Amino acid sequence: MLRSWRVKLKLLLATVILAILLSWLYLFMGSLEYGRFLLLSPCLSEQPSRDVEREALALQVRRVEEENQQLRRQLGWVQADGSDGSPPWGASAEDGSPPGGERSNRTACPKERVVHKCELLHVAIVCAGHNASRDVVTLVKSILFHRKNPLHFHFITDSVAHQILHTLFQSWMVPSVHVSFYNADDLKPEVSWIPNKHYSGIYGLMKLTLTKALPSNLSKVIVLDTDITFATDIAELWAVFGKFSDKQVIGLVENQSDWYLGNLWKNHRPWPALGRGFNTGVILLLLDRLRRLGWEQMWRLTAERELMSMLSTSLADQDIFNAVIKQNPALVYRLPCFWNVQLSDHTRSEQCYTEVSDLKVIHWNSPKKLRVKNKHVEFFRNLYLTFLEYDGNLLRRELFGCASLPSPPSNQLQQALEELDEDDPCYDFRRQHLTQHRIHLFFLQYEFLALPNPTDVTLVAQLSMDRLQMLEAICKHWAGPISLALYMSDAEAQQFLRYAQASEVLSARRNVAYHIVYKEGQFYPINLLRNVALANTQTPYVFLTDIDFLPMYGLYDYLRNSIQQLELPQRKAALIVPAFETLHYRLTFPKSKAELLSMLDMGSLYTFRYHVWPKGHAPTDYAKWRTATVPYRVAWQPDFEPYVVVRRDCPKYDQRFVGFGWNKVSHIMELDAQEYELLVLPNAFMIHMPHAPSFDISKFRLSAGYRGCLQTLREEFHQDLSRRYGAAALKYLTAERSL
C-alpha cells in the first residue's frame, strides 16, 4: 500500500515538472517566432512594449504556479482520510477553486471569457403585480449601477406590471437599455395544470416556459428573481457562459438551505434533487441547446411523473428544475456560491460569504425579505437600501464607444434641448418643460375597476412630501376612487411607502392610486403631475382638485347623483364645486351647507382667496350660491380658476406652466374655448386648509424675473390658443389686454 502511494506521488511530481518545462518552452518559442510573447492576457491591451511583455510573462508564470498548486491540492484531497477528491461546498467544480479562505471569486483573466464592452447582454425576469413591479426597480438599479454593457431586459408580466414597467422605462430613457415585454397570460396554459403551494403562485412557474416565451433567435439569457441585488457588473456573470461544457445548458448555484435534504421536520418530503439541490433565483440558460434537447417535453414529463406522488410543488419552478437535474446531472454547470448568496432562514449562506471577500449577488429569498433572521443581515440590508433609495436619474449614463439603437422620443427631446437659447431669460422655465421625469405608476396596491359606473368620478390631485399629512383626512372625506401624483425623490418615495403602510386609514384603502413622479429640475412641474394623475383614472368623470382642500362629507355621492340628474353624458359641461378656506389649523368641519353659511357669517370661514386673489373665484358668484337650490350657469372671466368635475377625456393641462401661476387658469380657459358649460353646484363645497407657503410661490413673490417669465409664457399660450381655436380665442387676448 505504501509503495502504491509513493508511485502516485512520483507521478504527480513528474507531471508538475513536465508542465513547467512545456510552459517555458512554449513561451520561448513564441518569442522567437514573433518577437513578442503570444500569451498576452485578454485583460491587457495589445501594446507592443516591453512592459506589456513582462506583464504577460508574469501572468503566465502565475498561471503555471496556480496549476501546480491545484495539483498539490488534489494530491492533498486524495491523501486525506475519507476524502472522495471533490471540491469543498460552494466552489465550482469547473473553476478548480481552492478550499477554505484561499478561495476567491477574483479568478485570473485567462480563465474568464472576455465580454466585449459593446456586447448586448440579455436578462429575463418574471414580474407580476404592484409589489413585484416595485421590487424589480431596485434590482434594475443595482444592475445599471455596475454595468458597462448594453442591456436587453425581457419581462414576462401580467397587465399590471406591464403598464407600470412600460411607463417607467419609457420615461427613464436609459441609454443602451432595451426592454421587451411578454404577456404572462399567454403562458399560463403551459403551467396552470401544476398545483403550486409557493407564495409566488402561477407566476413562480413561468421560468419553465422561457424557451417558448423568448424569441427563437435568442441563444442565451440570464434569468433573475425580482428579490435579487447585484454587487458587481453583470457582465462577469455573462462571461461564465464561456465555461460551459458541450453538454451543460443550465448554470445554477447550489441551494444553501437543507430543504432538499428532507431533514427540516418530521415527515418532510421534498422533491428529488441532486445533493442539496439548486436555487433558481439566478439561472444561466443556453436557450438554443435547451430547445435542441426538447426542454419543454423534458420538464413536462418530469413534472407529471413527480406530481403523481408529490401532488404539488412547494418551491414552484425550483422543484421541477431540480427534478430534471436529478435525472440529468450533466446538464448543470455549478456556479460558485457568491453568484447567489441566499438570505433565507436556516441558510448556510454564511459559509459562502465568510470564505469569499467580494460578494456578487444577494438573494432575499425569504417571504420575510429584509426581516429575515441572519446575524449579518444589517450589512446586506444596507447594501440593498443603497440601491432602493439611489437616485435613478444618475443611471442615465451613456456607454461611450457603443452604438445604441435610435430612439425617436430621445432624439426629439435632445433636438428640442439643443434648440433652446441659454441666453434666454426664461431658459430655466423652458428647460424644465422639456425635462423627462421618471414615472412609476400605481406605486402601491390598487384594485382596478372591472366595470366602472357610468356616473362614477375619481378625485384627482397632486402633492409633494410636505403635504403627506393631508392624505388621511382626504380619504376620510372621500370614499370614492382617488388618483394622486406624488413629486418625490427616490428616498422620499420609500419614506412615503413606509408612511402609507403604517397608516390604518391609507392601508385599508385599495381604490387610491399613487403615481410617483421622480424629482428633477428646480421647478415644481405641477401640470405634468396633474396630467399623470388624470391620465391614469378609470372612471368616466374626474374631480380636478388640489391636495390642500377637504371635500364636504358625502361629496362623492352628491357628484354622482348630479352627473345623472344633469344628464352630463349627453352634454359638454364642467361642474363647479365652490371653494372656501379657513385660517385655522383646527376646524370643526361643517356637515351641511347651512352650517357652512353660519360659519361664513361668523368669520371662521371665507370664500377662497377673497383677500389675495378675488378674481380667481369671484365668477362663481357666491352671493347667488347662498340661496341657490339648482345648478346655475356662469360665464368665463379672465383669471377664473375654479375646481371642476369634467369628463375624463377633457383637455390636458398645459405643461409649460411650472411652479406657481396660471397653471389652472390656462386649463379653464381651454375648457371654455372648447365650449364647456360652466355650471355651479348649489349644495357642494370644499374647504382649503392652511399650510406654509410653497417654495415656488415664494419665488414668484420675490423675483421680478420669475413674474416676467410667467407673463411671457402667458402670451405664448394665448398665441397657441389662437392657432388651435381661431377667431373664438380672440376674446381671451382681448380680455387679457383690457386688464
Disulfide bonds with the S-S distance in Angstrom:
Cys43-Cys109 1.42
Cys118-Cys402 2.11
Cys337-Cys352 2.04
Cys426-Cys709 2.22
